[in-house]
Each structure stands twice: as C-alpha cells, then as structure tokens.
Amino acid sequence: MLPFEPSTLCCELKTRHILKMPRVVSNQRAKFENDEIFRKLSRECEVRYTGYRDRSLDERQLRFQTECREGHSDLAFVSTGTNLQLNFSANAWSDIAEERVPTREFVNFDREPGKVHLKSQFILNGVCVIWRGWVDLDRLDGIGSLEFDEERAEAEDALLREQDEEYERIFNQQQEFEERQRRFRQEQERQAESEAEGPLPQGQGRGWHRGTPLSTLNVHDKNSYLRLIQGSFGKTVFTRPRHSLIK
C-alpha cells in the first residue's frame, strides 16, 4: 500500500538517470475486478482498530479519536487480516503537507452518535482505491470496504504514460551513448594495431622504451609494447603484479 505521501523506490543508470518505480499497474480496473484480494475487500466486512493493543480500553478509545482528528489511524480487515495505515485527508495526493488536512468528508463524528465515519484514498497493490467505513467509538470495531477510485486512476494512468515515454527516451539516449563508446573503442584498437604492425626499436615514436614500467602505460600502449617485444625480439615477457619492469 502506498501512503498519501509518495514513496518511491529508485535505481541509477550509467548515465546517471534516475528511474522511479511505477506507482500503479497498467490496467487498474481489470486488476481491481479480477484480483482475489480486491474482490474480498470490496465487500463490506468487519474492521477493527489495531493501535495500542497493550493499553487499556479507555486509553485506546481516547487515542483512536485523537488519531482520527489528526487524520490517520491503523485499521484491519478482520476476515483477511489485512492491516492498513489509513490517512483521512483531503488533497491526499498533494506534495504540500499543509494542503493534506482532515475534513468532514473524510472524518465525520457527527453523522451518527457513537460512531465515526471515515474515508481514505491510497494506492494498494498498484491500484487507486477508496476506503469507506465506520467505527464504533466504544467497541473500536465497525464495517468497511474498498472502492475503485476512478478519478485518481485516470490521473495516475496519465502520469504512467508520461513516465513510460520519458524512460523510452532515456533508454534510446543510453543506447546511442553505448554505441558511440563501442565505435570509439574499436577505432582506438584499430589505431593501436596499425601502430604495432611496424615495430620500432626501443619504442621510438610511442613515448616509451624498453625500461618503461608496465604500470605506467595505458591499455593500448601496453598491448602494443608487448606485441612489439614478443614479435621483434622473440622473447617471452614476464611481468610482476605491480611496479615491474619489462625485461
């Protein structure tokens, strides 16, 4: 379940592009209608307050009402054991904390005496849903169910399409970048091979000589040097792991 405040998981490519995990699935309504857990939770069933189980009933009743007025609470579907951390706030999808405030639409103590009617919007298993129900203020249990949030699902689908297009553009750029790198490496290898075809004694024209430490050469100079020594002088070259001289 995703809370009202976005939480994303991220990964980084070689080109330092940040990719966000999609918040919703591609076909939310189909999953809501066909998934077993959604079919169960979409029917009205018993819910129960699960906070502060180690405290007395009087203290739990007080804490539950306080949490509701603050705009949050922990409730569970008894039949499935599904625990939810619900937030009862208007503008639940806003990135500005000051705009996410509990209102009578989401927390209503006046609708029925001794009960509080609650509403919460969130994303569960990649599907935008609305939790609706009521809780008895004395027993701390009640009835609740899930509904498909059509309006928010459309907004999330639009964001998902934009995200897919952006990731496709990034992927194409990454492919082009890797192709340029591959061509550059091939050109460097061809250049090194062409230089090594005509061996020059003592490495003239290459900026190194027979006494040059192997660790100071780059990859192409090292390969050219080894080929030069082995091809011209017919000797096997032995090197030590670090700071050795070619003999």
C-alpha positions as a Python dict, from the first residue, in 0.01 Angstrom:
ca = {
    (1, 'M'): (0, 0, 0),
    (2, 'L'): (129, 346, -89),
    (3, 'P'): (60, 624, 164),
    (4, 'F'): (-71, 968, 78),
    (5, 'E'): (288, 1091, 57),
    (6, 'P'): (465, 943, -246),
    (7, 'S'): (730, 683, -172),
    (8, 'T'): (941, 557, -450),
    (9, 'L'): (1192, 319, -492),
    (10, 'C'): (1489, 443, -728),
    (11, 'C'): (1781, 296, -942),
    (12, 'E'): (2064, 466, -1136),
    (13, 'L'): (2193, 400, -1485),
    (14, 'K'): (2550, 454, -1605),
    (15, 'T'): (2446, 790, -1745),
    (16, 'R'): (2310, 891, -1403),
    (17, 'H'): (1944, 897, -1497),
    (18, 'I'): (1715, 831, -1201),
    (19, 'L'): (1428, 592, -1264),
    (20, 'K'): (1124, 575, -1038),
    (21, 'M'): (924, 262, -974),
    (22, 'P'): (576, 296, -1129),
    (23, 'R'): (308, 371, -869),
    (24, 'V'): (26, 189, -1048),
    (25, 'V'): (-25, -105, -1283),
    (26, 'S'): (-115, -53, -1648),
    (27, 'N'): (-479, -173, -1617),
    (28, 'Q'): (-602, -82, -1271),
    (29, 'R'): (-972, -155, -1316),
    (30, 'A'): (-911, -505, -1451),
    (31, 'K'): (-689, -587, -1154),
    (32, 'F'): (-941, -446, -907),
    (33, 'E'): (-1222, -653, -1055),
    (34, 'N'): (-1027, -979, -1101),
    (35, 'D'): (-776, -991, -818),
    (36, 'E'): (-889, -1214, -531),
    (37, 'I'): (-783, -977, -250),
    (38, 'F'): (-974, -685, -406),
    (39, 'R'): (-1285, -895, -457),
    (40, 'K'): (-1283, -980, -87),
    (41, 'L'): (-1212, -630, 38),
    (42, 'S'): (-1465, -466, -194),
    (43, 'R'): (-1744, -634, 6),
    (44, 'E'): (-1845, -479, 338),
    (45, 'C'): (-1678, -668, 621),
    (46, 'E'): (-1573, -618, 979),
    (47, 'V'): (-1284, -383, 1056),
    (48, 'R'): (-1108, -321, 1384),
    (49, 'Y'): (-876, -62, 1533),
    (50, 'T'): (-531, -219, 1588),
    (51, 'G'): (-337, 54, 1763),
    (52, 'Y'): (-205, 38, 2122),
    (53, 'R'): (-319, -316, 2193),
    (54, 'D'): (-120, -326, 2516),
    (55, 'R'): (-313, -30, 2665),
    (56, 'S'): (-646, -24, 2848),
    (57, 'L'): (-972, 11, 2657),
    (58, 'D'): (-1034, 364, 2785),
    (59, 'E'): (-689, 478, 2671),
    (60, 'R'): (-730, 311, 2331),
    (61, 'Q'): (-1066, 482, 2279),
    (62, 'L'): (-911, 820, 2355),
    (63, 'R'): (-610, 758, 2133),
    (64, 'F'): (-829, 639, 1844),
    (65, 'Q'): (-1039, 955, 1850),
    (66, 'T'): (-725, 1168, 1873),
    (67, 'E'): (-569, 992, 1575),
    (68, 'C'): (-885, 1035, 1368),
    (69, 'R'): (-892, 1408, 1436),
    (70, 'E'): (-525, 1425, 1338),
    (71, 'G'): (-611, 1248, 1012),
    (72, 'H'): (-470, 896, 1047),
    (73, 'S'): (-533, 559, 1212),
    (74, 'D'): (-445, 187, 1191),
    (75, 'L'): (-736, -37, 1093),
    (76, 'A'): (-753, -400, 983),
    (77, 'F'): (-999, -614, 788),
    (78, 'V'): (-1077, -897, 1030),
    (79, 'S'): (-1171, -1156, 765),
    (80, 'T'): (-844, -1134, 571),
    (81, 'G'): (-611, -993, 836),
    (82, 'T'): (-520, -704, 604),
    (83, 'N'): (-373, -419, 810),
    (84, 'L'): (-392, -67, 670),
    (85, 'Q'): (-234, 259, 782),
    (86, 'L'): (-505, 497, 669),
    (87, 'N'): (-484, 873, 622),
    (88, 'F'): (-808, 1070, 633),
    (89, 'S'): (-702, 1384, 449),
    (90, 'A'): (-833, 1600, 169),
    (91, 'N'): (-586, 1661, -115),
    (92, 'A'): (-417, 1335, -19),
    (93, 'W'): (-207, 1340, -339),
    (94, 'S'): (-63, 1685, -284),
    (95, 'D'): (311, 1719, -224),
    (96, 'I'): (245, 2012, 13),
    (97, 'A'): (186, 1891, 367),
    (98, 'E'): (-24, 2196, 458),
    (99, 'E'): (-282, 2100, 194),
    (100, 'R'): (-332, 1750, 334),
    (101, 'V'): (-575, 1824, 615),
    (102, 'P'): (-864, 1615, 758),
    (103, 'T'): (-1210, 1744, 667),
    (104, 'R'): (-1569, 1637, 748),
    (105, 'E'): (-1579, 1445, 420),
    (106, 'F'): (-1301, 1218, 546),
    (107, 'V'): (-1361, 1225, 924),
    (108, 'N'): (-1718, 1274, 1044),
    (109, 'F'): (-1807, 1233, 1413),
    (110, 'D'): (-2150, 1397, 1371),
    (111, 'R'): (-2312, 1167, 1116),
    (112, 'E'): (-2415, 904, 1374),
    (113, 'P'): (-2389, 925, 1754),
    (114, 'G'): (-2123, 696, 1897),
    (115, 'K'): (-1963, 633, 1559),
    (116, 'V'): (-1709, 798, 1333),
    (117, 'H'): (-1742, 771, 955),
    (118, 'L'): (-1412, 761, 773),
    (119, 'K'): (-1282, 787, 417),
    (120, 'S'): (-928, 734, 289),
    (121, 'Q'): (-766, 745, -56),
    (122, 'F'): (-449, 548, -135),
    (123, 'I'): (-282, 306, -376),
    (124, 'L'): (-298, -62, -286),
    (125, 'N'): (-102, -316, -493),
    (126, 'G'): (-79, -72, -782),
    (127, 'V'): (-450, 21, -784),
    (128, 'C'): (-607, 350, -675),
    (129, 'V'): (-877, 277, -417),
    (130, 'I'): (-1100, 448, -161),
    (131, 'W'): (-1161, 301, 184),
    (132, 'R'): (-1501, 385, 330),
    (133, 'G'): (-1647, 271, 659),
    (134, 'W'): (-1739, 350, 1016),
    (135, 'V'): (-1602, 254, 1358),
    (136, 'D'): (-1787, 233, 1688),
    (137, 'L'): (-1618, 466, 1936),
    (138, 'D'): (-1679, 230, 2229),
    (139, 'R'): (-1604, -112, 2081),
    (140, 'L'): (-1340, 18, 1834),
    (141, 'D'): (-1473, -203, 1556),
    (142, 'G'): (-1706, -145, 1264),
    (143, 'I'): (-1768, -202, 895),
    (144, 'G'): (-1556, -100, 597),
    (145, 'S'): (-1486, -177, 231),
    (146, 'L'): (-1274, -73, -67),
    (147, 'E'): (-1395, 106, -380),
    (148, 'F'): (-1216, 168, -708),
    (149, 'D'): (-1105, 533, -732),
    (150, 'E'): (-1191, 611, -1095),
    (151, 'E'): (-1088, 978, -1088),
    (152, 'R'): (-748, 920, -933),
    (153, 'A'): (-686, 614, -1151),
    (154, 'E'): (-720, 827, -1465),
    (155, 'A'): (-472, 1081, -1328),
    (156, 'E'): (-223, 808, -1236),
    (157, 'D'): (-263, 645, -1579),
    (158, 'A'): (-171, 973, -1745),
    (159, 'L'): (136, 1004, -1522),
    (160, 'L'): (230, 645, -1604),
    (161, 'R'): (216, 712, -1979),
    (162, 'E'): (435, 1020, -1940),
    (163, 'Q'): (678, 816, -1733),
    (164, 'D'): (693, 541, -1996),
    (165, 'E'): (764, 795, -2271),
    (166, 'E'): (1038, 955, -2063),
    (167, 'Y'): (1200, 620, -1987),
    (168, 'E'): (1189, 524, -2356),
    (169, 'R'): (1367, 848, -2443),
    (170, 'I'): (1630, 783, -2174),
    (171, 'F'): (1676, 425, -2297),
    (172, 'N'): (1732, 545, -2655),
    (173, 'Q'): (1987, 800, -2536),
    (174, 'Q'): (2163, 529, -2338),
    (175, 'Q'): (2176, 303, -2644),
    (176, 'E'): (2320, 583, -2857),
    (177, 'F'): (2579, 662, -2590),
    (178, 'E'): (2691, 298, -2566),
    (179, 'E'): (2710, 273, -2946),
    (180, 'R'): (2935, 579, -2963),
    (181, 'Q'): (3156, 428, -2693),
    (182, 'R'): (3177, 99, -2883),
    (183, 'R'): (3278, 271, -3207),
    (184, 'F'): (3538, 478, -3021),
    (185, 'R'): (3692, 168, -2862),
    (186, 'Q'): (3705, -9, -3198),
    (187, 'E'): (3877, 291, -3355),
    (188, 'Q'): (4130, 300, -3073),
    (189, 'E'): (4201, -72, -3112),
    (190, 'R'): (4248, -39, -3491),
    (191, 'Q'): (4483, 251, -3437),
    (192, 'A'): (4688, 57, -3181),
    (193, 'E'): (4708, -245, -3412),
    (194, 'S'): (4821, -31, -3706),
    (195, 'E'): (5095, 123, -3492),
    (196, 'A'): (5213, -218, -3378),
    (197, 'E'): (5244, -357, -3734),
    (198, 'G'): (5574, -172, -3797),
    (199, 'P'): (5784, -230, -3483),
    (200, 'L'): (6034, 40, -3394),
    (201, 'P'): (6333, -42, -3171),
    (202, 'Q'): (6323, 99, -2821),
    (203, 'G'): (5961, 210, -2878),
    (204, 'Q'): (6056, 517, -3081),
    (205, 'G'): (5763, 743, -3159),
    (206, 'R'): (5545, 588, -2891),
    (207, 'G'): (5669, 773, -2588),
    (208, 'W'): (5808, 464, -2412),
    (209, 'H'): (6121, 249, -2415),
    (210, 'R'): (6229, -98, -2306),
    (211, 'G'): (6285, 10, -1947),
    (212, 'T'): (5944, 174, -1906),
    (213, 'P'): (5749, 38, -1600),
    (214, 'L'): (5449, -159, -1722),
    (215, 'S'): (5225, 4, -1459),
    (216, 'T'): (5277, 349, -1616),
    (217, 'L'): (5140, 252, -1957),
    (218, 'N'): (4779, 275, -2066),
    (219, 'V'): (4600, -29, -2206),
    (220, 'H'): (4673, 37, -2576),
    (221, 'D'): (5041, 126, -2522),
    (222, 'K'): (5085, -182, -2301),
    (223, 'N'): (4938, -416, -2564),
    (224, 'S'): (5141, -256, -2843),
    (225, 'Y'): (5457, -280, -2634),
    (226, 'L'): (5407, -648, -2556),
    (227, 'R'): (5340, -730, -2920),
    (228, 'L'): (5648, -531, -3022),
    (229, 'I'): (5878, -708, -2777),
    (230, 'Q'): (5745, -1055, -2849),
    (231, 'G'): (5738, -1008, -3227),
    (232, 'S'): (6071, -830, -3276),
    (233, 'F'): (6294, -996, -3025),
    (234, 'G'): (6128, -1338, -2993),
    (235, 'K'): (6139, -1332, -2617),
    (236, 'T'): (5870, -1416, -2366),
    (237, 'V'): (5779, -1122, -2146),
    (238, 'F'): (5727, -1186, -1775),
    (239, 'T'): (5574, -920, -1550),
    (240, 'R'): (5524, -892, -1177),
    (241, 'P'): (5185, -774, -1040),
    (242, 'R'): (5283, -416, -964),
    (243, 'H'): (5562, -168, -1047),
    (244, 'S'): (5758, -425, -1253),
    (245, 'L'): (5982, -353, -1549),
    (246, 'I'): (5954, -528, -1881),
    (247, 'K'): (6272, -731, -1932),
}
